[in-house]
Amino acid sequence: MAETPSGIDESATYIAAMSFEQALEELEGIVRQLEGGKGRLAEAISSYERGAKLKRHCETKLNEARAKVERISMAADGSLKIDPQPLD
């Protein structure tokens, strides 16, 4: 997917809608493809660019999950307590 005449990067929009697992699976496929060294240079560059976007998306999803986990703590009675305030 490429940038549209309106300047919207459709691939970035599509990636943003992906789950962590979907993005990671596609990223792993791109890595295997690039490691295989098959295909044209232009395709490899395009795949690398998409892989970089997928990597950033996965990192964002992991950071979001880490922030959620950090908000969870154990109360004195052993129950879980979730801090309603988001971390900065």
N, C-alpha and C positions, 0 to 999 in steps of 0.2 A: 504494500500500500504506500502511496506517495502523498506528497502534500497536494492539497486541492487548490484550485485557483483562488479560493478565499483565504488561503494561507493556513488552513487547518491540516495538521499532520494526522491523517487517519490511522496510521499504525500506532502512534502514541495513544490515541483515544481507545483503540482496540486493546492495546496492552494494559492500559489503566483499568479496563473492565475485567481483566483476567484475575483468577485466584492465584495465590502463591504457587500452588501445585501445578497449575496449567503453565504458568510462566517458567517455572523451573524445568518442567518436562521439555518445553520447546527450546529453552536455553541449552539443556543437555544435548538435544538433537543437533543444534547448531555447532556446538563444540565438537561432537563426533564427526560431523561433516567437514569442519575446518581441519581437524586433525588428520582426516583421511587425505586431504590435499587434492581432492578431485574437484573438477569444475573449473569454470573460468574465473579469472581474477576479479572481474566486475561483480560476479555473483558472490565471491568470497568477501569482497568489501561490503556489499549490501547485507550479507549475513552477519558480518562482524558488527555493523552498525545496529542491526536489529538486536543482536545479542547484547550489546552494550545497554540498549534501552530495557531489555528484559532483566538484565543484571540490576540496574537501578531500581526497577519495579520490585524485584525480589528483596532488595535491601530495604526499601521503604516498608514493604509488608512485614518483614522481620522486625524492624524498629517499632512498628505499630504493635505487634504482638508482644515485644519485650516491654513496652510501656504499660500494656494491659496487665501483664504478669507482675510487674513491679508495684501495681496498685493493690494487689491482693496480699493480705497478711492474715495471720492467725490471731484470733481474739483469745483472751485469757481462758474462756470456757471451751476452747478447741474448735469453735466454729470459724468459718471463713469470713473475713471482713474485707469489703471492697471500698477503697477510698473513692468517693464520687468525683473528686477533683482531678482533672487531667494533669499530667506532668508537663512541665515546660520543656 
